[in-house]
Amino acid sequence: MIIEAILKINPNAEVSVSGNDINTVQWHNGTTPISKADIQAQLPIVEFDMAMEDLRAKRNKLLADTDYLALSDNTMSAEMTTYRQSLRDITNGLTTVADVEAVVFPTKPAS
């Protein structure tokens, strides 16, 4: 997660870290070092981004599982339409990792 935080500050940074220990950051090929405080300030943002990425992956899988129902030769039930819209809206208003962890996915209706 430390490397991700560094890359948020400097996407071109060339750096290595042993484990996830901020005290082992090594800067390579002339990369200007970033202060530990600046790196640590990015960690909550990286953690949130990673949580959102996981949530979106789960959501996208659930949507993909019902995509066949949205084909033009099918008539989707109102319940399925609502379910799929609820999945699309599931990330709205989330601002913290706790918000993401508290998400409850809607129950898939019978097709």
Long-range contacts (C-beta under 8 A, 24 or more apart in sequence): 1-43, 1-46, 1-47, 1-50, 2-39, 2-43, 4-46, 4-49, 4-50, 5-39, 5-40, 5-42, 5-43, 5-45, 5-46, 6-34, 6-39, 6-42, 8-42, 8-45, 8-46, 9-34, 9-38, 9-39, 9-42, 10-34, 44-97, 47-97, 48-95, 48-96, 48-97, 48-100, 51-97, 51-100, 51-101, 52-91, 52-94, 52-100, 54-100, 55-90, 55-91, 55-94, 55-100, 55-103, 56-91, 58-105, 59-87, 59-88, 59-90, 59-91, 59-105, 62-87, 62-105, 62-108, 63-87, 63-88, 65-108, 66-108, 66-111, 69-111, 77-109, 77-111, 79-109, 79-110, 80-109, 80-111, 83-107, 83-108, 83-109
